[in-house]
Amino acid sequence: MTSILRYAVQQQLIRYNPAYDLEGSIQKPETEHRPALELEEIPLLLERIDAYKGRRLTTLAIQLNLLVFVRSSELRFARWSEI
């Protein structure tokens, strides 16, 4: 937001960036890091993935991600030309 309004000031669309007054008024949520699975927990994870009753594409994407270790967005937006 601040960057967009800064651009508007630079382009002389507005005189003042009101986003500067908001700095610190909204706190970011605290990051919660999750530990990696223990090796012994992997079989249970695979069983639960197989038991998933949702979309087949979701199951396949999770299984593929376990093999290639990419970010979920990289997997979702991948193109055949990138493979």
Jmol script that loads the backbone (N, CA, C; Angstrom):
load data "model"
ATOM      1  N   MET A   1       0.827  -1.177   0.000  1.00  0.00           N
ATOM      2  CA  MET A   1       0.000   0.000   0.000  1.00  0.00           C
ATOM      3  C   MET A   1       0.878   1.249   0.000  1.00  0.00           C
ATOM      4  N   THR A   2       1.863   1.259   0.875  1.00  0.00           N
ATOM      5  CA  THR A   2       2.744   2.420   0.963  1.00  0.00           C
ATOM      6  C   THR A   2       3.441   2.679  -0.366  1.00  0.00           C
ATOM      7  N   SER A   3       3.896   1.611  -1.003  1.00  0.00           N
ATOM      8  CA  SER A   3       4.606   1.760  -2.279  1.00  0.00           C
ATOM      9  C   SER A   3       3.701   2.318  -3.370  1.00  0.00           C
ATOM     10  N   ILE A   4       2.478   1.856  -3.397  1.00  0.00           N
ATOM     11  CA  ILE A   4       1.538   2.342  -4.415  1.00  0.00           C
ATOM     12  C   ILE A   4       1.270   3.827  -4.223  1.00  0.00           C
ATOM     13  N   LEU A   5       1.041   4.205  -2.976  1.00  0.00           N
ATOM     14  CA  LEU A   5       0.771   5.615  -2.707  1.00  0.00           C
ATOM     15  C   LEU A   5       2.020   6.469  -2.900  1.00  0.00           C
ATOM     16  N   ARG A   6       3.199   5.915  -2.616  1.00  0.00           N
ATOM     17  CA  ARG A   6       4.443   6.641  -2.876  1.00  0.00           C
ATOM     18  C   ARG A   6       4.569   6.920  -4.374  1.00  0.00           C
ATOM     19  N   TYR A   7       4.229   5.924  -5.183  1.00  0.00           N
ATOM     20  CA  TYR A   7       4.246   6.100  -6.635  1.00  0.00           C
ATOM     21  C   TYR A   7       3.274   7.211  -7.055  1.00  0.00           C
ATOM     22  N   ALA A   8       2.098   7.226  -6.429  1.00  0.00           N
ATOM     23  CA  ALA A   8       1.113   8.265  -6.748  1.00  0.00           C
ATOM     24  C   ALA A   8       1.655   9.653  -6.411  1.00  0.00           C
ATOM     25  N   VAL A   9       2.400   9.770  -5.310  1.00  0.00           N
ATOM     26  CA  VAL A   9       3.025  11.050  -4.960  1.00  0.00           C
ATOM     27  C   VAL A   9       4.061  11.416  -6.015  1.00  0.00           C
ATOM     28  N   GLN A  10       4.887  10.457  -6.413  1.00  0.00           N
ATOM     29  CA  GLN A  10       5.929  10.714  -7.407  1.00  0.00           C
ATOM     30  C   GLN A  10       5.334  11.141  -8.747  1.00  0.00           C
ATOM     31  N   GLN A  11       4.179  10.596  -9.067  1.00  0.00           N
ATOM     32  CA  GLN A  11       3.508  10.945 -10.325  1.00  0.00           C
ATOM     33  C   GLN A  11       2.634  12.196 -10.179  1.00  0.00           C
ATOM     34  N   GLN A  12       2.686  12.788  -8.996  1.00  0.00           N
ATOM     35  CA  GLN A  12       1.927  14.001  -8.671  1.00  0.00           C
ATOM     36  C   GLN A  12       0.420  13.801  -8.816  1.00  0.00           C
ATOM     37  N   LEU A  13      -0.020  12.571  -8.495  1.00  0.00           N
ATOM     38  CA  LEU A  13      -1.454  12.290  -8.479  1.00  0.00           C
ATOM     39  C   LEU A  13      -2.058  12.673  -7.129  1.00  0.00           C
ATOM     40  N   ILE A  14      -1.237  12.586  -6.084  1.00  0.00           N
ATOM     41  CA  ILE A  14      -1.618  13.026  -4.741  1.00  0.00           C
ATOM     42  C   ILE A  14      -0.443  13.802  -4.161  1.00  0.00           C
ATOM     43  N   ARG A  15      -0.709  14.614  -3.133  1.00  0.00           N
ATOM     44  CA  ARG A  15       0.366  15.425  -2.547  1.00  0.00           C
ATOM     45  C   ARG A  15       1.063  14.742  -1.387  1.00  0.00           C
ATOM     46  N   TYR A  16       0.333  13.881  -0.691  1.00  0.00           N
ATOM     47  CA  TYR A  16       0.868  13.284   0.535  1.00  0.00           C
ATOM     48  C   TYR A  16       0.494  11.810   0.579  1.00  0.00           C
ATOM     49  N   ASN A  17       1.377  11.001   1.117  1.00  0.00           N
ATOM     50  CA  ASN A  17       1.137   9.566   1.241  1.00  0.00           C
ATOM     51  C   ASN A  17       0.506   9.285   2.609  1.00  0.00           C
ATOM     52  N   PRO A  18      -0.799   9.033   2.665  1.00  0.00           N
ATOM     53  CA  PRO A  18      -1.454   8.797   3.952  1.00  0.00           C
ATOM     54  C   PRO A  18      -1.062   7.470   4.597  1.00  0.00           C
ATOM     55  N   ALA A  19      -0.466   6.574   3.839  1.00  0.00           N
ATOM     56  CA  ALA A  19      -0.067   5.286   4.403  1.00  0.00           C
ATOM     57  C   ALA A  19       1.040   5.445   5.432  1.00  0.00           C
ATOM     58  N   TYR A  20       1.828   6.530   5.336  1.00  0.00           N
ATOM     59  CA  TYR A  20       2.886   6.750   6.320  1.00  0.00           C
ATOM     60  C   TYR A  20       2.309   6.899   7.725  1.00  0.00           C
ATOM     61  N   ASP A  21       1.115   7.471   7.834  1.00  0.00           N
ATOM     62  CA  ASP A  21       0.480   7.653   9.138  1.00  0.00           C
ATOM     63  C   ASP A  21       0.008   6.332   9.739  1.00  0.00           C
ATOM     64  N   LEU A  22      -0.139   5.312   8.920  1.00  0.00           N
ATOM     65  CA  LEU A  22      -0.624   4.017   9.396  1.00  0.00           C
ATOM     66  C   LEU A  22       0.493   3.100   9.872  1.00  0.00           C
ATOM     67  N   GLU A  23       1.730   3.496   9.638  1.00  0.00           N
ATOM     68  CA  GLU A  23       2.861   2.637   9.986  1.00  0.00           C
ATOM     69  C   GLU A  23       2.822   2.261  11.463  1.00  0.00           C
ATOM     70  N   GLY A  24       2.842   0.967  11.731  1.00  0.00           N
ATOM     71  CA  GLY A  24       2.835   0.453  13.096  1.00  0.00           C
ATOM     72  C   GLY A  24       1.452   0.257  13.679  1.00  0.00           C
ATOM     73  N   SER A  25       0.407   0.686  12.989  1.00  0.00           N
ATOM     74  CA  SER A  25      -0.943   0.541  13.540  1.00  0.00           C
ATOM     75  C   SER A  25      -1.490  -0.871  13.373  1.00  0.00           C
ATOM     76  N   ILE A  26      -0.991  -1.584  12.402  1.00  0.00           N
ATOM     77  CA  ILE A  26      -1.416  -2.965  12.178  1.00  0.00           C
ATOM     78  C   ILE A  26      -0.223  -3.873  12.423  1.00  0.00           C
ATOM     79  N   GLN A  27      -0.378  -4.776  13.365  1.00  0.00           N
ATOM     80  CA  GLN A  27       0.724  -5.675  13.683  1.00  0.00           C
ATOM     81  C   GLN A  27       0.648  -6.917  12.803  1.00  0.00           C
ATOM     82  N   LYS A  28       1.803  -7.353  12.358  1.00  0.00           N
ATOM     83  CA  LYS A  28       1.878  -8.577  11.580  1.00  0.00           C
ATOM     84  C   LYS A  28       1.689  -9.760  12.524  1.00  0.00           C
ATOM     85  N   PRO A  29       1.024 -10.814  12.053  1.00  0.00           N
ATOM     86  CA  PRO A  29       0.889 -11.992  12.912  1.00  0.00           C
ATOM     87  C   PRO A  29       2.256 -12.623  13.161  1.00  0.00           C
ATOM     88  N   GLU A  30       2.409 -13.177  14.334  1.00  0.00           N
ATOM     89  CA  GLU A  30       3.679 -13.803  14.682  1.00  0.00           C
ATOM     90  C   GLU A  30       3.871 -15.068  13.851  1.00  0.00           C
ATOM     91  N   THR A  31       5.055 -15.225  13.298  1.00  0.00           N
ATOM     92  CA  THR A  31       5.367 -16.395  12.482  1.00  0.00           C
ATOM     93  C   THR A  31       5.454 -17.627  13.367  1.00  0.00           C
ATOM     94  N   GLU A  32       4.787 -18.690  12.924  1.00  0.00           N
ATOM     95  CA  GLU A  32       4.816 -19.940  13.680  1.00  0.00           C
ATOM     96  C   GLU A  32       5.537 -20.991  12.838  1.00  0.00           C
ATOM     97  N   HIS A  33       6.737 -21.331  13.248  1.00  0.00           N
ATOM     98  CA  HIS A  33       7.509 -22.333  12.527  1.00  0.00           C
ATOM     99  C   HIS A  33       7.076 -23.723  12.979  1.00  0.00           C
ATOM    100  N   ARG A  34       6.982 -24.606  12.037  1.00  0.00           N
ATOM    101  CA  ARG A  34       6.565 -25.977  12.350  1.00  0.00           C
ATOM    102  C   ARG A  34       7.750 -26.908  12.124  1.00  0.00           C
ATOM    103  N   PRO A  35       7.933 -27.843  13.030  1.00  0.00           N
ATOM    104  CA  PRO A  35       9.072 -28.751  12.893  1.00  0.00           C
ATOM    105  C   PRO A  35       8.861 -29.739  11.741  1.00  0.00           C
ATOM    106  N   ALA A  36       9.950 -30.247  11.222  1.00  0.00           N
ATOM    107  CA  ALA A  36       9.884 -31.269  10.177  1.00  0.00           C
ATOM    108  C   ALA A  36       9.353 -32.565  10.777  1.00  0.00           C
ATOM    109  N   LEU A  37       8.748 -33.385   9.936  1.00  0.00           N
ATOM    110  CA  LEU A  37       8.273 -34.687  10.405  1.00  0.00           C
ATOM    111  C   LEU A  37       9.457 -35.580  10.736  1.00  0.00           C
ATOM    112  N   GLU A  38       9.278 -36.378  11.746  1.00  0.00           N
ATOM    113  CA  GLU A  38      10.272 -37.400  12.059  1.00  0.00           C
ATOM    114  C   GLU A  38      10.137 -38.516  11.026  1.00  0.00           C
ATOM    115  N   LEU A  39      11.205 -39.213  10.773  1.00  0.00           N
ATOM    116  CA  LEU A  39      11.199 -40.288   9.782  1.00  0.00           C
ATOM    117  C   LEU A  39      10.114 -41.323  10.083  1.00  0.00           C
ATOM    118  N   GLU A  40       9.884 -41.596  11.360  1.00  0.00           N
ATOM    119  CA  GLU A  40       8.883 -42.593  11.757  1.00  0.00           C
ATOM    120  C   GLU A  40       7.456 -42.141  11.432  1.00  0.00           C
ATOM    121  N   GLU A  41       7.250 -40.843  11.233  1.00  0.00           N
ATOM    122  CA  GLU A  41       5.913 -40.317  10.968  1.00  0.00           C
ATOM    123  C   GLU A  41       5.543 -40.337   9.482  1.00  0.00           C
ATOM    124  N   ILE A  42       6.507 -40.585   8.622  1.00  0.00           N
ATOM    125  CA  ILE A  42       6.268 -40.553   7.174  1.00  0.00           C
ATOM    126  C   ILE A  42       5.235 -41.590   6.725  1.00  0.00           C
ATOM    127  N   PRO A  43       5.307 -42.852   7.187  1.00  0.00           N
ATOM    128  CA  PRO A  43       4.285 -43.816   6.748  1.00  0.00           C
ATOM    129  C   PRO A  43       2.856 -43.378   7.079  1.00  0.00           C
ATOM    130  N   LEU A  44       2.655 -42.792   8.249  1.00  0.00           N
ATOM    131  CA  LEU A  44       1.323 -42.311   8.617  1.00  0.00           C
ATOM    132  C   LEU A  44       0.883 -41.175   7.688  1.00  0.00           C
ATOM    133  N   LEU A  45       1.802 -40.288   7.357  1.00  0.00           N
ATOM    134  CA  LEU A  45       1.489 -39.206   6.421  1.00  0.00           C
ATOM    135  C   LEU A  45       1.043 -39.777   5.079  1.00  0.00           C
ATOM    136  N   LEU A  46       1.781 -40.748   4.564  1.00  0.00           N
ATOM    137  CA  LEU A  46       1.433 -41.346   3.270  1.00  0.00           C
ATOM    138  C   LEU A  46       0.073 -42.040   3.323  1.00  0.00           C
ATOM    139  N   GLU A  47      -0.230 -42.702   4.436  1.00  0.00           N
ATOM    140  CA  GLU A  47      -1.542 -43.343   4.599  1.00  0.00           C
ATOM    141  C   GLU A  47      -2.655 -42.302   4.573  1.00  0.00           C
ATOM    142  N   ARG A  48      -2.425 -41.199   5.263  1.00  0.00           N
ATOM    143  CA  ARG A  48      -3.451 -40.152   5.317  1.00  0.00           C
ATOM    144  C   ARG A  48      -3.640 -39.478   3.960  1.00  0.00           C
ATOM    145  N   ILE A  49      -2.566 -39.340   3.218  1.00  0.00           N
ATOM    146  CA  ILE A  49      -2.693 -38.777   1.871  1.00  0.00           C
ATOM    147  C   ILE A  49      -3.516 -39.719   1.001  1.00  0.00           C
ATOM    148  N   ASP A  50      -3.239 -41.016   1.084  1.00  0.00           N
ATOM    149  CA  ASP A  50      -3.996 -41.999   0.297  1.00  0.00           C
ATOM    150  C   ASP A  50      -5.468 -42.046   0.705  1.00  0.00           C
ATOM    151  N   ALA A  51      -5.755 -41.794   1.978  1.00  0.00           N
ATOM    152  CA  ALA A  51      -7.131 -41.851   2.475  1.00  0.00           C
ATOM    153  C   ALA A  51      -7.912 -40.569   2.202  1.00  0.00           C
ATOM    154  N   TYR A  52      -7.249 -39.547   1.701  1.00  0.00           N
ATOM    155  CA  TYR A  52      -7.897 -38.260   1.440  1.00  0.00           C
ATOM    156  C   TYR A  52      -9.019 -38.437   0.427  1.00  0.00           C
ATOM    157  N   LYS A  53     -10.187 -37.901   0.734  1.00  0.00           N
ATOM    158  CA  LYS A  53     -11.372 -38.082  -0.117  1.00  0.00           C
ATOM    159  C   LYS A  53     -11.672 -36.868  -0.996  1.00  0.00           C
ATOM    160  N   GLY A  54     -10.767 -35.926  -1.042  1.00  0.00           N
ATOM    161  CA  GLY A  54     -10.984 -34.722  -1.848  1.00  0.00           C
ATOM    162  C   GLY A  54     -10.609 -34.945  -3.301  1.00  0.00           C
ATOM    163  N   ARG A  55     -10.242 -33.866  -3.960  1.00  0.00           N
ATOM    164  CA  ARG A  55      -9.900 -33.928  -5.380  1.00  0.00           C
ATOM    165  C   ARG A  55      -8.658 -34.786  -5.606  1.00  0.00           C
ATOM    166  N   ARG A  56      -8.712 -35.607  -6.617  1.00  0.00           N
ATOM    167  CA  ARG A  56      -7.573 -36.472  -6.976  1.00  0.00           C
ATOM    168  C   ARG A  56      -6.344 -35.633  -7.322  1.00  0.00           C
ATOM    169  N   LEU A  57      -6.560 -34.502  -7.969  1.00  0.00           N
ATOM    170  CA  LEU A  57      -5.458 -33.630  -8.346  1.00  0.00           C
ATOM    171  C   LEU A  57      -4.691 -33.143  -7.113  1.00  0.00           C
ATOM    172  N   THR A  58      -5.405 -32.893  -6.022  1.00  0.00           N
ATOM    173  CA  THR A  58      -4.758 -32.465  -4.780  1.00  0.00           C
ATOM    174  C   THR A  58      -3.852 -33.563  -4.251  1.00  0.00           C
ATOM    175  N   THR A  59      -4.345 -34.783  -4.237  1.00  0.00           N
ATOM    176  CA  THR A  59      -3.539 -35.920  -3.781  1.00  0.00           C
ATOM    177  C   THR A  59      -2.287 -36.076  -4.635  1.00  0.00           C
ATOM    178  N   LEU A  60      -2.454 -36.000  -5.942  1.00  0.00           N
ATOM    179  CA  LEU A  60      -1.309 -36.138  -6.842  1.00  0.00           C
ATOM    180  C   LEU A  60      -0.296 -35.016  -6.639  1.00  0.00           C
ATOM    181  N   ALA A  61      -0.784 -33.804  -6.429  1.00  0.00           N
ATOM    182  CA  ALA A  61       0.117 -32.670  -6.222  1.00  0.00           C
ATOM    183  C   ALA A  61       0.924 -32.839  -4.937  1.00  0.00           C
ATOM    184  N   ILE A  62       0.281 -33.298  -3.883  1.00  0.00           N
ATOM    185  CA  ILE A  62       0.997 -33.512  -2.616  1.00  0.00           C
ATOM    186  C   ILE A  62       2.042 -34.603  -2.783  1.00  0.00           C
ATOM    187  N   GLN A  63       1.666 -35.692  -3.434  1.00  0.00           N
ATOM    188  CA  GLN A  63       2.621 -36.783  -3.640  1.00  0.00           C
ATOM    189  C   GLN A  63       3.794 -36.330  -4.503  1.00  0.00           C
ATOM    190  N   LEU A  64       3.533 -35.570  -5.539  1.00  0.00           N
ATOM    191  CA  LEU A  64       4.607 -35.066  -6.392  1.00  0.00           C
ATOM    192  C   LEU A  64       5.508 -34.121  -5.615  1.00  0.00           C
ATOM    193  N   ASN A  65       4.917 -33.291  -4.790  1.00  0.00           N
ATOM    194  CA  ASN A  65       5.702 -32.337  -4.014  1.00  0.00           C
ATOM    195  C   ASN A  65       6.626 -33.045  -3.030  1.00  0.00           C
ATOM    196  N   LEU A  66       6.210 -34.195  -2.524  1.00  0.00           N
ATOM    197  CA  LEU A  66       7.081 -34.971  -1.638  1.00  0.00           C
ATOM    198  C   LEU A  66       8.312 -35.495  -2.379  1.00  0.00           C
ATOM    199  N   LEU A  67       8.214 -35.593  -3.689  1.00  0.00           N
ATOM    200  CA  LEU A  67       9.339 -36.091  -4.486  1.00  0.00           C
ATOM    201  C   LEU A  67      10.250 -34.980  -4.992  1.00  0.00           C
ATOM    202  N   VAL A  68       9.677 -33.824  -5.308  1.00  0.00           N
ATOM    203  CA  VAL A  68      10.477 -32.781  -5.946  1.00  0.00           C
ATOM    204  C   VAL A  68      10.814 -31.601  -5.035  1.00  0.00           C
ATOM    205  N   PHE A  69      10.139 -31.483  -3.890  1.00  0.00           N
ATOM    206  CA  PHE A  69      10.442 -30.455  -2.883  1.00  0.00           C
ATOM    207  C   PHE A  69      10.478 -29.041  -3.453  1.00  0.00           C
ATOM    208  N   VAL A  70       9.380 -28.627  -4.082  1.00  0.00           N
ATOM    209  CA  VAL A  70       9.283 -27.243  -4.548  1.00  0.00           C
ATOM    210  C   VAL A  70       8.209 -26.533  -3.731  1.00  0.00           C
ATOM    211  N   ARG A  71       8.209 -25.228  -3.795  1.00  0.00           N
ATOM    212  CA  ARG A  71       7.151 -24.462  -3.132  1.00  0.00           C
ATOM    213  C   ARG A  71       5.822 -24.784  -3.803  1.00  0.00           C
ATOM    214  N   SER A  72       4.760 -24.728  -3.027  1.00  0.00           N
ATOM    215  CA  SER A  72       3.451 -25.090  -3.583  1.00  0.00           C
ATOM    216  C   SER A  72       3.083 -24.214  -4.780  1.00  0.00           C
ATOM    217  N   SER A  73       3.425 -22.934  -4.740  1.00  0.00           N
ATOM    218  CA  SER A  73       3.105 -22.059  -5.877  1.00  0.00           C
ATOM    219  C   SER A  73       3.894 -22.464  -7.120  1.00  0.00           C
ATOM    220  N   GLU A  74       5.130 -22.906  -6.936  1.00  0.00           N
ATOM    221  CA  GLU A  74       5.924 -23.346  -8.089  1.00  0.00           C
ATOM    222  C   GLU A  74       5.308 -24.585  -8.717  1.00  0.00           C
ATOM    223  N   LEU A  75       4.763 -25.451  -7.896  1.00  0.00           N
ATOM    224  CA  LEU A  75       4.120 -26.653  -8.415  1.00  0.00           C
ATOM    225  C   LEU A  75       2.797 -26.304  -9.098  1.00  0.00           C
ATOM    226  N   ARG A  76       2.006 -25.456  -8.477  1.00  0.00           N
ATOM    227  CA  ARG A  76       0.693 -25.100  -9.026  1.00  0.00           C
ATOM    228  C   ARG A  76       0.792 -24.363 -10.345  1.00  0.00           C
ATOM    229  N   PHE A  77       1.799 -23.517 -10.490  1.00  0.00           N
ATOM    230  CA  PHE A  77       1.907 -22.691 -11.689  1.00  0.00           C
ATOM    231  C   PHE A  77       2.962 -23.197 -12.671  1.00  0.00           C
ATOM    232  N   ALA A  78       3.459 -24.397 -12.482  1.00  0.00           N
ATOM    233  CA  ALA A  78       4.487 -24.950 -13.368  1.00  0.00           C
ATOM    234  C   ALA A  78       3.928 -25.150 -14.780  1.00  0.00           C
ATOM    235  N   ARG A  79       4.793 -25.000 -15.745  1.00  0.00           N
ATOM    236  CA  ARG A  79       4.443 -25.212 -17.151  1.00  0.00           C
ATOM    237  C   ARG A  79       5.281 -26.364 -17.687  1.00  0.00           C
ATOM    238  N   TRP A  80       4.740 -27.083 -18.663  1.00  0.00           N
ATOM    239  CA  TRP A  80       5.467 -28.215 -19.225  1.00  0.00           C
ATOM    240  C   TRP A  80       6.817 -27.781 -19.787  1.00  0.00           C
ATOM    241  N   SER A  81       6.900 -26.585 -20.288  1.00  0.00           N
ATOM    242  CA  SER A  81       8.161 -26.101 -20.855  1.00  0.00           C
ATOM    243  C   SER A  81       9.252 -25.948 -19.792  1.00  0.00           C
ATOM    244  N   GLU A  82       8.866 -25.893 -18.521  1.00  0.00           N
ATOM    245  CA  GLU A  82       9.833 -25.751 -17.432  1.00  0.00           C
ATOM    246  C   GLU A  82      10.347 -27.097 -16.923  1.00  0.00           C
ATOM    247  N   ILE A  83       9.716 -28.153 -17.372  1.00  0.00           N
ATOM    248  CA  ILE A  83      10.066 -29.485 -16.850  1.00  0.00           C
ATOM    249  C   ILE A  83      11.153 -30.111 -17.696  1.00  0.00           C
TER     250      ILE A  83
END
end "model"
wireframe off; spacefill off
backbone 0.3
color backbone group
